[in-house]
């Protein structure tokens, strides 16, 4: 699975940090960050077979932030 560019991208997290892959994002004024990931054929098959998607968040022992995982861009990205 790879982070994917999309037309609303206005920030890149992890840029110039070799321990991370760059993560293109749309960052809104209210602090919401939206990311898009593209799955390869094998990953798509695995999700179709299992119905599972695993998510890990690095909190660095800070409080967990709310997240939303969806297949619909319109569920989370509303720009003016």
Secondary structure, 3 states (H helix, E strand, C coil): CEECCCCCCCEEECCCCCCCCCEEEEECCCCCEECCEECCHHHHHHHHHHCCCCCCCCCCCCCCCCCCCCCCHHHHCCCC
